[in-house]
Amino acid sequence: MTDLESRAFRESVFHIVSLLQSDLDARDHPKALTSLLALKRAADLRAAGDLTGFLACAPVWDEIRTAQSPGEALTAAYSRLEEAHPGGETWFDALIFSPKRDSLWREVAAIISEFSFQDTDPGAFSEMLLQFYREGPGSFETPHDLARLLAGLLAPERGASVLDPFCQDGTVLTEAAREHGTRGITLYAQTPNDHSRLVTALNLLVHNCPDVHIATGDPILTPSFVQDDRRLTLFDRVVGTVPAGAMDWGSEVLQHDPYVRFIYGVPPRTSRDFAYLSHAIASLADGGRLVAVVPAGILFRSARTEKKIRANIIHKDRVEAVIALPPRIFPATAVPFAVLVIATGKAAERQGRTVFIDATGLFLAGRGRNILRDEDITTVLDAYTSFKEIEGFSAVATTDEIAENDFTLEVSRYVLPVEEKVEKIDLDATLADLDEVRRKKAEALDRFLASVARLKETRR
């Protein structure tokens, strides 16, 4: 097995990069490098006997290495991988292995032939690929530690359908599949552009997710997963990071939304996050669960329309949990975030109640961003599962109590800091102790003065 952290592997990768840089446009370097490495891993797993999912159509690497035209062989290999999945979606059309560069592909394929990825952990492998992509244009990072927390909260059952309508790189979906088994879960992703579609597809390839569907476009203006012209496809689980920022989400076009997504109220023009949250909620099937990372402001902003939407969601008893995340959980931003868990069918014991969890202090400080450790994720999941109050960490509030708090979902309003215990002082006993100290000091002084007097007498 090739050690992804070894000096030899890194030097080989740098050699490949230098070859690609000499012959390709700068924007094509990450695509070529990551797609070739991902394909080699698929070929290694197929050679080991795994013929499920993507791997049922994975190539034999030696056939690519020795092909008369490696470029044509690579293009054909990715076409077969698309054919392994239903729906006819095209995910790898941005990968162009021109036969005019066969000498380049042959040299790179020979170097990659020295790698063995058969036993490489898929999480570590996909993280490596994403690091290469982040060095290129349009990069975006979904922290794996946060993805593990979201997957744990999502907890899809076998046979569930899972949608990420705001998918950037597929990390949350692959963590959900890896956490609960890739078999029996159908994954759906809507990505904003062709770049994120390719990243997501490669990530799902690395994890060999057997039943996936990837679409491209704005989920508000052009939702891809629909039953007809008037109904969204409904999913058992919806997950993702709600896009933030004061941008027009298409409010003029969708004042009369054909998909009836704004039943809690039509968001203002610049309330992009409320518009996308409304889409995510509308995509839930009965008994479904939404786990959404949201900018913290969505929990308490007091603008009239936004407050009305939040109040309507609360009145419908949809809010199951609110989790305040640690600061700097995303790189390159100081904006605070929270996790909002929405349920369209709460368990009987949770109806009319919401658990608030303050996880702001659960992290390991790191360079660029703070990190959720395994024990931090476990602590949050335990608090969500138990649905109990823990002093200074979690609190349970009723719908009426939230209404009394002006429909704010800000965690600090419900989870109060632990008061420092002040030791009670017995004043009388303390004063008596002071008198005793003074008495002993006076006696000591008298003895000292007596000693000095005797010393003087002796010297005379």
ABEGO torsion letter per residue (X at the ends): XBBAABAAAAAAAAAAAAAAAAABBAAAAAAAAAAAAAAAAAAAAAAAGBABEAAAABBBAAAAAABABAAAAAAAAAAAAAAABBGGBBAAAABBBBAAAAAAAAAAAAAAAABBAAABBAAAAAAAAAAAAAABBGBBBBBAAAAAAAAAAAGBBBGBBBBBAABAAGAAAAAAAAAAEABGBBBBBBBABAAAAAAAAAAAAAAGBABBBBBBEBAAABBABBABAABBBBBABBBEBBBBEBBBAGAAAAABBAAGABAAEBBBAABAAAAAAAAAAAABBBGBBBBBBBBAAAAABABAAAAAAAAAAAAAGABABBBBBBBGABBGBABBBBBBBBBABBBAAABGBBBBBBAAABBBBBBGBBBBBAAAAAAAAAAAAAGBBBBGABBBBBAAAAAAAGGBABAAAABBBBBBBBBBBBAAAAAAAAAAAAAAAAAAAAAAAAAAAAAAAAAX
